[in-house]
């Protein structure tokens, strides 16, 4: 689903991944982290596509909200598991969205 109700300015965290062969526990942890993110103050929405390259974009009200999410203990534990076994590679980018537009049929 495309998040299309946001009003700039806001922030996007773009998390791009290449998954390793060891995915044990990944799906359950990913679902738990998504549910947990939705409970965080400043969370605005999430979009993702997971194939050969996974791309997850989360939207946040402020840089402070992003930092608070990064410091969440369960999120930290999941990041550590990702580095230890789930990801061959990842890249994280934080962007300020100042303008947007879209189309819907």
C-alpha positions in Angstrom: 0.0 0.0 0.0 1.2 3.5 -0.8 1.1 6.0 2.0 -0.6 9.0 0.4 -2.0 11.1 3.3 1.2 12.8 4.5 1.7 16.6 4.4 5.3 17.8 4.0 7.6 18.5 5.7 8.3 15.0 7.2 11.1 12.5 7.2 11.6 9.3 5.4 13.9 6.5 6.5 14.9 4.3 3.6 16.2 0.9 4.5 17.6 -1.1 1.6 18.7 -4.7 2.2 20.0 -7.9 0.6 19.0 -10.9 2.7 21.4 -13.7 3.5 20.5 -17.4 3.2 19.7 -17.6 6.9 16.2 -16.2 7.3 15.1 -18.2 10.3 13.0 -15.9 12.5 13.2 -13.0 10.0 9.5 -12.9 9.0 8.2 -13.0 12.6 10.7 -10.4 13.8 9.9 -8.1 10.8 6.2 -8.3 11.6 6.8 -7.6 15.3 9.1 -4.6 14.5 6.5 -3.2 12.1 3.8 -3.4 14.7 6.1 -1.8 17.3 7.0 1.0 15.0 3.3 1.9 14.5 3.1 2.5 18.3 6.0 5.0 18.4 5.3 8.7 18.8 5.9 10.5 15.5 5.4 7.4 13.3 3.5 8.3 10.1 3.5 5.2 7.9 5.4 2.4 6.1 5.9 1.1 2.6 7.9 -1.9 1.6 8.8 -4.2 -1.3 10.8 -7.4 -0.6 12.4 -9.3 -3.4 16.1 -9.7 -4.4 16.5 -6.3 -2.8 14.3 -5.3 0.0 13.3 -1.7 0.4 11.4 -0.4 3.4 10.5 3.2 3.8 9.2 4.5 7.1 7.8 8.0 7.5 8.3 10.1 10.6 7.3 13.5 12.0 10.7 14.5 13.2 14.4 13.6 13.5 13.8 13.2 17.2 11.1 10.5 16.5 13.5 8.7 14.3 16.2 8.8 17.0 13.8 7.5 19.6 12.8 4.6 17.3 16.5 3.8 16.8 17.0 3.7 20.5 14.0 1.4 21.1 15.4 -1.8 22.8 13.4 -4.3 20.7 14.4 -2.5 17.5 18.1 -2.5 18.7 17.9 -6.3 19.3 16.3 -6.8 15.8 19.1 -4.7 14.2 21.7 -6.8 15.9 20.1 -10.0 14.7 20.0 -8.5 11.2 23.7 -7.8 11.3 24.5 -11.2 12.8 22.5 -13.4 10.5 19.8 -12.0 8.2 21.5 -9.4 6.0 24.4 -9.7 3.6 24.2 -5.9 3.2 22.1 -3.0 4.1 22.0 0.7 3.6 20.0 3.3 5.6 19.2 6.7 4.4 17.3 9.5 6.2 15.7 12.2 4.1 13.6 15.2 4.7 10.6 15.3 2.4 9.8 18.8 1.4 7.5 18.2 -1.5 5.4 15.4 -2.9 2.8 14.6 -5.4 1.1 11.5 -6.7 -1.6 9.9 -8.9 -4.4 7.5 -8.2 -6.8 6.0 -10.7 
